[in-house]
């Protein structure tokens, strides 16, 4: 039962707003010590697992490129581009990105997106640009943050509920492997087909919320 | 062969450059904290596989200590709004090209070299083709961006540091959480949760079993930050014995919708740092949970949708 102390520490630590790195470290120690591992052993476990996860750092290699493009005005250009489109609103811009992200992910093109490569330099400035309509003072910091958070949310939702429709994605392979261990053979296509209803629901639900978000933004302006 | 070790070395060059930049531009008294933090991260990525586990663990603990004390980097000088407007006007939509080059090269590499063989030679570890392509795409894109924007020689490192500082310690959080997930798994935290779910819920009622499986997947994912960690345990605990074997549910929809319920959990948890905390840092939002807040309503509705679809596919009388 004490091995669950790690979860309690995570919940309390995150709720109190303590630095997540510290919270995670303490939680790891609590659960591992409770499971009977010695402190030096736990340090080794953390070190090994951290190094095993180093593939997660590859995505940061995009940063210098994005930085240089921002330096040359990529965000400003993205913002201006949207303002030249009549009828572009924040909700519609994000709805378009949701459709694009879901469709490309469903085709297995999951790398076409991402918070650092796409949302920060392109999608978020477009969504903000549509709301401010050439007047950079039109958005208070609160509204700007909400728009950016929604841009990030669209990237996640589009990816999660698109990728499962593709037959060779990690989650489908994991499903197959787990079922196979238990003597059940399923075709990847069979599993992927059952992701389609939820994918459609995700587009309808989140799309509606984005259009409602437009209304809220409009109400806020007045 | 180019594999995970080579990828780690290339990835480590970024924090190494940032650390050197901090050491060469000492504008605040606290410059050494940032320099040390990024140097340690670089050491872990580059040399980690050849260091003893405990040494790697000590590096991690030192990074956690520095981050907890606060990195406090000095702001990096970049272009003014007027300069940016001028270059943006001159370069126009060509500015998109290097940014789109990264996914384009990633896709091309993944599709054209599925087995990692170049001209018959096994050059790339077949398991890492996508990541190697991503790294290659980032390097090609950087070259393009330097040429296109005619950036001065100092700009790439300065801009890399500007964004790295903006994201800060959140950059190592995904790896930390992956480590925590491993420790939770080693401590059998998952079995405890599955056991809890099976004792609380009356699993002999079909709908209750569906509810327990879907909510269990979402909750477990919220705790672990990763639906992939939750899926094998919840499926072995509830999905297989109750939904598939006992009630004769169709395995494909049960498993698919179970996984998608886990994804709903991913949208609601700070433990999924890659998706929910990193963007907060990358977009410089003040509320750490802003992205999660934007996602919760959609996640809850879709969780309900998943439960409904699964219930319809498991209840008797549905086509198999």
Interface residues (C-beta under 8 A of the other chain):
Chain A: X1 X3 X4 X6 X7 X10 X14 X17 X19 X20 X21 X22 X24 X25 X27 X28 X31 X32 X34 X35 X37 X40 X42 X43 X44 X45 X46 X47 X48 X49 X50 X51 X52 X53 X54 X55 X56 X57 X58 X59 X60 X61 X62 X63 X64 X65 X66 X67 X68 X69 X70 X71 X72 X73 X74 X76 X77 X80 X81 X109 X111 X112 X113 X115 X116 X117 X118 X119 X120 X121 X122 X124 X141 X145 X146 X148 X149 X150 X151 X152 X153 X155 X156 X157 X160 X161 X164 X170 X171 X174 X175 X178 X179 X182 X184 X186 X190 X191 X192 X193 X194 X195 X197 X198 X201 X202 X205 X206 X209
Chain B: X4 X7 X8 X10 X11 X12 X14 X44 X45 X48 X49 X51 X52 X53 X54 X55 X56 X57 X58 X59 X60 X61 X63 X64 X67 X68 X78 X79 X81 X83 X84 X85 X86 X87 X88 X89 X91 X92 X93 X95 X96 X98 X99 X102 X103 X106 X107 X110 X128 X130 X131 X134 X135 X138 X139 X141 X142 X144 X145 X146 X148 X149 X151 X155 X156 X157 X158 X159 X160 X162 X163 X164 X167 X169 X171 X172 X173 X174 X175 X176 X177 X178 X179 X180 X182 X183 X184 X186 X187 X188 X189 X192 X223 X227 X228 X231 X232 X235 X236 X240 X244 X251 X252 X253 X255 X256 X257 X259 X260 X263 X266 X267 X270 X271 X273 X274 X275 X276 X277 X278 X279 X280 X282 X283 X285 X286 X287 X288 X290 X291 X293 X294 X295 X297 X298 X301 X302 X305 X306 X309 X313
